[in-house]
Amino acid sequence: MKKYQGYLIDLDGTMYRGSEKIEAAGRFVQRLVKHNISYLFVTNNSTRTPEQVAEKLRSFDIPATKEQVFTTSMATANYIEEIDKSATVYYIGEEGLQTALEEKGFRFAGENADVVVVGLDREITYEKLAVACLAIRNGAKFISTNGDFALPTERGFMPGNGALTALISTSTQVQPIFIGKPETIIIEQALKVIGSDKTETLMVGDNYDTDIAAGIRTGLDTLIVHTGVTSKEKLKEFREQPTYSIDSLDEWKF
Amino acid sequence: MKKYQGYLIDLDGTMYRGSEKIEAAGRFVQRLVKHNISYLFVTNNSTRTPEQVAEKLRSFDIPATKEQVFTTSMATANYIEEIDKSATVYYIGEEGLQTALEEKGFRFAGENADVVVVGLDREITYEKLAVACLAIRNGAKFISTNGDFALPTERGFMPGNGALTALISTSTQVQPIFIGKPETIIIEQALKVIGSDKTETLMVGDNYDTDIAAGIRTGLDTLIVHTGVTSKEKLKEFREQPTYSIDSLDEWKF
């Protein structure tokens, strides 16, 4: 196996399952630390701040600082900064998105914003949706943090940000730019943060349709671990296979 | 011109424009009354009760009782009654939908409802959407009062019920049954209420994509009046033409 300089690592299904610990995950990251290899946790969860994510990881004995967490909200803020540093932004979202946008110093606006960003917002209202639709009809660029259409919870599958985004794209007839996995933007932005070349970076995840697809599309080698969404059987159905597949992160050799 | 026994008449763009009176509309309906011809106002607006709609019409000097108003909420309630009289219902919607369902005596339920009905709800919350998604994933039949994706208002185009519905269909990956125009269900149900045969009934409206399309699909003769959405020029683009087209309802001869 190739020695990679950087690891981009998915969270749910890879580092833990909801509130359940995956024992091999902590050992895997501890070995990364021991070998002095850079790693960055890359998540489609737009609602949490990197501090909150790192804290959850540490609660599972996974070594993680906030600097090692890269959320789709951060990728979104970095992307907007690249295309228009002085853009005014209207967002729908929770603390993770708000914080990421504030940290980049964007000014916020309403119906006349230059950019509309939509992330999961469990305090959604008709007024918030109306302002987003009016701004997009006024010409604002429409960005969605991620297209996940359902969120697994203890109650069942709840509406995800892809569903919220579909409301706005259906009403305005404008399609958004999606940032999160399986899109390449979040991976391109993560590579800039981790600082390793794409040929030297491995994308690690449990979900073919998001983690592995994003890695393949961006030109990274990929490692699927069957501890979450995509089973060994299901994986066989895909034409483009990940570079590596394992049942447990304990199997991985550095 | 053929003598029709019944008229199904659209509201916005045909009887008035938003809060603006269309003078010929009152005269048209007064002539219907004079000729003793049955008429029923058929609207995709799910939020108002028939009493509220009739009151608005009377404020424009258009003769209208609540019995002469048929909303998509009423069509939805009638449709559910036909397919399963004892169904438990979870709905998202406003007073018009609530009243229509209550009048049919449906019992309401949550995640275990037999039927989920989605109508425009400007007090929408994440919890309401979540319950709808959970119920549909539990096997509830998914019905949407109408697919209008944008609502014209003085502020601009606001999200319509088609957009709200898209959130739920995207999250659940289940497509709803739509009741309102341009679907045939609302027209079939309206025919039952007005009691005239489809060959003896005329559909009158300003919008080709909803009113006229619904009439044609249901096998009715159709009359387009160019006082609202579809212009004379635009109408030429459609392959299937309405039976009649006029610039003002004053031109119509009974």
Contacts between the chains, C-beta under 8 A, distances in Angstrom:
chain1	res1	chain2	res2	distance
A	111	B	156	7.9
A	121	B	126	7.5
A	122	B	126	4.4
A	123	B	126	7.0
A	124	B	124	7.1
A	124	B	125	7.1
A	124	B	126	5.3
A	124	B	129	7.8
A	125	B	124	7.1
A	125	B	125	7.6
A	126	B	121	7.5
A	126	B	122	4.4
A	126	B	123	7.0
A	126	B	124	5.3
A	126	B	158	8.0
A	126	B	159	7.1
A	129	B	124	7.8
A	129	B	159	5.1
A	129	B	163	7.9
A	130	B	155	7.4
A	130	B	158	4.9
A	130	B	159	6.2
A	133	B	150	7.6
A	133	B	157	6.7
A	133	B	158	6.6
A	133	B	159	5.5
A	133	B	163	7.9
A	134	B	155	6.6
A	134	B	156	5.0
A	134	B	157	7.5
A	134	B	158	7.7
A	137	B	156	6.2
A	137	B	157	6.0
A	149	B	170	5.1
A	149	B	171	5.1
A	149	B	173	7.3
A	150	B	133	7.5
A	150	B	171	5.4
A	150	B	172	7.7
A	155	B	130	7.4
A	155	B	134	6.6
A	156	B	111	7.9
A	156	B	133	8.0
A	156	B	134	4.9
A	156	B	137	6.2
A	157	B	133	6.7
A	157	B	134	7.5
A	157	B	137	6.0
A	157	B	171	7.4
A	157	B	172	7.9
A	158	B	126	8.0
A	158	B	130	4.9
A	158	B	133	6.6
A	158	B	134	7.7
A	158	B	171	7.9
A	159	B	126	7.0
A	159	B	129	5.1
A	159	B	130	6.2
A	159	B	133	5.5
A	159	B	167	6.4
A	159	B	168	7.5
A	159	B	171	4.4
A	160	B	171	6.5
A	162	B	170	6.1
A	162	B	171	7.6
A	163	B	129	7.8
A	163	B	133	7.9
A	163	B	167	4.7
A	163	B	168	7.2
A	163	B	170	4.5
A	163	B	171	3.7
A	164	B	167	6.3
A	166	B	166	4.7
A	166	B	167	5.7
A	166	B	169	7.9
A	166	B	170	3.8
A	167	B	159	6.3
A	167	B	163	4.7
A	167	B	164	6.3
A	167	B	166	5.7
A	167	B	167	4.1
A	168	B	159	7.5
A	168	B	163	7.2
A	169	B	166	7.9
A	170	B	149	5.1
A	170	B	162	6.2
A	170	B	163	4.5
A	170	B	166	3.8
A	171	B	149	5.1
A	171	B	150	5.4
A	171	B	157	7.3
A	171	B	158	7.9
A	171	B	159	4.3
A	171	B	160	6.4
A	171	B	162	7.6
A	171	B	163	3.7
A	172	B	150	7.7
A	172	B	157	7.9
A	173	B	149	7.3
